[in-house]
Amino acid sequence: MRSIGSSKFKKLTERGDTLVEVLISIAVVSLILGGAFVTANNSLKGNRTAQERQNALKIAESQVEQIKYVAGTNPDTLFAVTVPSSYCLNGTTTALDSSNAACTVNADGTPSTTEPAYKIAISRSANTFTTTVTWTSINQGQNSVQLKYRVYR
């Protein structure tokens, strides 16, 4: 029969985990968690970059739609000698110099300097209009989207 007090003590032949084994298991778990963090972070940056590009494309498309509208209603606004070489169209279809603060917008298209701020520039070569939207991405690189549209008078 066993005595009640002997179950509290381990026998000398039984072994537990050594300090080295515990450290190795902590290192393995840390590597796995670190890899998962890096993967999740890269995925998040990729999603954010795609979202920024989608917003820029939406802004560029909006400018092209305004060019179409102005070309149909008042083409002199687009083809006048007084139109700056690089400009943007605001909501009232007025051509503003691209250095104007109203040509730097947020994702909604309202003037803003909060990042990501999208800089709009439209240039014209004969009947071809090139709309360029540039911004500083989350990866701190300069990105741009460019659309071309041809107007026939």
PELIN-V472169 format. One line per field, one symbol per residue. ss: DSSP state (H for helix, E for strand, - for the rest). A space follows every 50 residues. Layout:
ss: ???
This chain:
ss: ---HHHHH----------HHHHHHHHHHHHHHHHHHHHHHHHHHHHHHHH HHHHHHHHHHHHHHHHHHHHHHH--HHHH-------EEE-----EEE--- HHHEE-----E------EEEEEEEE--EEEEEEEEE-----EEEEEEEEE ---
